[in-house]
Amino acid sequence: ADGQFVLYIRKVIVNPLLGRKQCQVEIAHADMAGVKKSVIKAEIAKKFKASEDRVAIFGIKPKFGGGKSSGFASIYDDLDTRNKYDTKTNLYRDGIVVRPKR
C-alpha cells in the first residue's frame, strides 16, 4: 500500500497566550520508511480545519524497529501569531520567512 499511514493526535493543549494549539503526533506507517512532513502537515490541517501554513511540525523521530514515528505539532490561530511566536528554524523551513543573505 503506497502512502498508507495512520495519524494519531495525542495530548492537545490549547495555549491562548501563544495563540496556538500544541499536540503530540504519532504516526503508524508499516509499509513506508517514513512520512514526509508536508503530508503530515496536510493531514493535521484537515483535522483541525486550518490552512497548512498555520501548522508547524517538528521533532519527528522514528521508533526503534520501524513502523512508527512520533513528534510534535503546533497549530497557530493565524499567520501573524506564527510569525511572532514560532521558532526561526520552523519559519525558514516552511518558507514563511526568507533566510537573510550573509
Beta strands, then each sheet from edge to edge (+ up, - down):
strand 1: 6-15
strand 2: 20-28
strand 3: 55-62
strand 4: 68-76
sheet 1: 1+ 2- 4+ 3-
end
